[in-house]
């Protein structure tokens, strides 16, 4: 009986110490929702001990999927990291990090919840999807105003950005898709003073 109790106490103490070590190793894990992106930020206290980071995403808090892997830098001491995830199809998204340590003692960060700022009322209309060498779409604007148009890859990388003057009413836009656009799925984002809208499309 004493042996069982001793083993349980050792396990509890070890888990407690590991949890304290984990909290000391990573800090300031947070996220900000900016239009069609969720930007994750975190700080590592002992950067040289880390091999890399797996970024995991979930919409239910139970089933997490790896969406990206970042390799740690060679910097000594404290290092800051950031990653932009394209927010599509869910207003609540949960993230966590798996920190890959050189001594094989990998561990997870806490889970953070992000509420997307993507506007559900979307009036972007794609003129054909999938698309080939050009993206045609239209959208309605309530007034004359400056509008930012961006196209993201699913990893959050910006592949196209342009600011245009929107007319009041319907606006028809054509965007050429150059060599940066390999076949696959992309996200179109339109942002101005009043709305933030997104639409996904497939490049053939």
C-alpha positions in Angstrom: 0.0 0.0 0.0 2.8 2.4 0.9 4.5 1.7 -2.4 1.3 2.6 -4.3 0.9 5.8 -2.4 4.6 6.7 -2.9 4.3 6.1 -6.7 1.1 8.3 -6.8 2.8 11.1 -4.8 5.9 11.0 -7.1 3.6 11.1 -10.2 1.6 14.1 -8.8 4.8 16.0 -7.8 6.4 15.3 -11.2 3.3 16.5 -13.1 3.2 19.6 -11.0 6.9 20.4 -11.6 6.5 19.8 -15.3 3.5 22.1 -15.4 5.5 24.8 -13.6 8.4 24.3 -16.0 6.1 24.6 -19.0 4.6 27.8 -17.7 8.1 29.2 -17.2 9.2 28.1 -20.7 6.4 29.8 -22.7 4.7 33.1 -21.9 2.4 35.6 -23.5 0.6 33.2 -25.7 -2.2 35.3 -27.2 -4.1 35.9 -30.4 -5.7 38.9 -32.1 -8.4 38.7 -34.7 -7.7 41.1 -37.6 -10.3 40.9 -40.3 -9.7 37.6 -42.1 -6.7 36.6 -40.0 -6.1 35.4 -36.5 -2.6 36.4 -35.5 -1.0 34.3 -32.9 1.9 35.6 -30.7 4.0 33.9 -28.1 7.4 34.3 -26.3 9.9 31.5 -25.4 12.1 32.1 -22.4 14.8 29.6 -23.3 14.8 29.6 -27.1 17.9 27.5 -27.7 16.1 24.5 -26.0 13.4 24.5 -28.6 13.4 22.7 -31.9 10.2 24.1 -33.2 6.5 24.5 -32.7 3.4 22.8 -34.0 0.4 25.1 -34.2 -2.9 23.3 -33.6 -6.4 24.5 -34.3 -9.9 23.3 -33.2 -13.5 24.5 -33.5 -14.8 22.3 -30.7 -12.0 22.3 -28.1 -11.6 18.6 -28.4 -10.3 17.7 -31.9 -7.2 19.6 -32.7 -5.5 19.6 -36.1 -1.9 20.7 -36.9 -2.1 23.6 -39.3 1.6 24.7 -39.4 5.0 23.8 -38.1 7.6 26.5 -37.3 11.3 25.9 -36.8 12.8 27.7 -33.9 15.5 30.3 -34.5 19.1 30.0 -33.3 18.7 33.0 -30.9 19.8 32.5 -27.3 17.6 33.5 -24.4 14.1 35.0 -25.1 12.6 34.9 -28.5 9.2 36.1 -29.9 7.2 34.3 -32.5 4.1 35.0 -34.6 1.8 33.2 -37.0 -1.2 34.4 -39.0 -4.0 31.9 -39.5 -6.7 32.6 -42.1 -10.1 32.6 -40.2 -12.7 30.9 -42.4 -16.1 29.4 -41.6 -16.1 29.6 -37.8 -16.6 32.5 -35.4 -15.0 30.7 -32.5 -11.6 29.1 -33.0 -9.3 27.5 -30.4 -5.5 27.2 -30.7 -2.7 25.6 -28.8 1.0 25.0 -29.3 3.0 21.9 -29.1 6.5 22.9 -28.2 9.2 20.5 -29.6 12.1 20.4 -27.2 15.6 19.2 -28.0 15.7 16.9 -25.0 12.5 15.2 -26.2 10.3 16.6 -23.4 7.6 18.0 -25.7 4.6 19.7 -24.1 1.5 21.7 -24.9 0.7 25.3 -24.2 -2.6 26.4 -22.8 -5.6 26.6 -25.1 -6.7 30.1 -26.2 -10.0 31.1 -27.7 -10.3 33.6 -30.6 -13.6 35.1 -31.7 -13.3 36.0 -35.4 -14.2 39.5 -36.6 -15.2 38.3 -40.1 -18.6 39.7 -40.9 -21.3 37.1 -41.6 -23.2 39.2 -44.0 -21.2 38.7 -47.1 -22.1 40.1 -50.5 -19.0 39.1 -52.4 -20.1 37.3 -55.6 -17.4 35.3 -57.5 -17.9 35.2 -61.2 -16.9 31.6 -61.7 -15.2 29.2 -59.3 -12.8 27.5 -59.8 -10.9 30.2 -61.6 -8.0 30.1 -64.1 -5.7 33.0 -64.8 -8.0 35.8 -63.5 -10.4 36.3 -60.6 -13.6 38.1 -61.4 -15.9 39.2 -58.5 -18.3 41.9 -57.6 -19.6 43.4 -54.3 -21.8 46.2 -53.1 -20.7 49.4 -51.4 -23.0 51.8 -49.5 -20.8 54.8 -50.4 -17.7 56.0 -52.2 -14.7 54.9 -50.1 -11.3 53.4 -50.0 -11.3 49.6 -49.9 -8.4 47.2 -49.3 -8.4 44.0 -51.3 -6.1 41.1 -50.3 -5.7 37.5 -51.3 -4.3 35.0 -48.8 -3.0 31.5 -49.0 -4.5 29.0 -46.4 -1.4 29.5 -44.3 -2.1 33.2 -43.9 0.5 34.5 -46.4 -0.5 37.6 -48.4 -0.1 37.0 -52.1 -1.9 40.0 -53.4 -2.8 43.4 -51.9 -4.3 46.5 -53.5 -6.3 49.6 -52.4 -9.1 50.8 -54.7 -11.8 53.4 -54.6 -15.1 51.7 -54.4 -18.2 53.3 -56.0 -21.6 53.4 -54.3 -23.5 50.4 -55.5 -22.1 47.4 -57.4 -18.4 47.2 -58.0 -16.9 44.7 -60.6 -13.2 43.8 -59.9 -10.7 41.8 -62.0 -7.5 40.5 -60.4 -4.9 38.7 -62.6 -3.5 35.6 -60.9 0.2 35.3 -61.7 2.9 32.7 -61.0 2.6 33.1 -57.2 -0.8 31.3 -57.4 -0.3 27.6 -57.7 -3.4 25.4 -58.0 -5.2 25.2 -54.7 -7.6 27.2 -52.4 -7.2 30.8 -51.5 -9.1 33.5 -49.5 -10.2 36.8 -50.9 -10.7 39.5 -48.3 -12.3 43.0 -48.7 -12.0 45.5 -45.9 -13.1 49.1 -45.6 -14.5 51.4 -42.8 -17.8 49.6 -42.7 -17.3 45.9 -43.5 -14.9 43.0 -43.5 -15.8 40.2 -45.9 -14.1 37.1 -47.1 -14.8 34.5 -49.8 -12.8 31.4 -50.7 -12.0 30.3 -54.3 -10.0 27.6 -56.0 -7.3 28.2 -58.6 -7.1 25.6 -61.3 
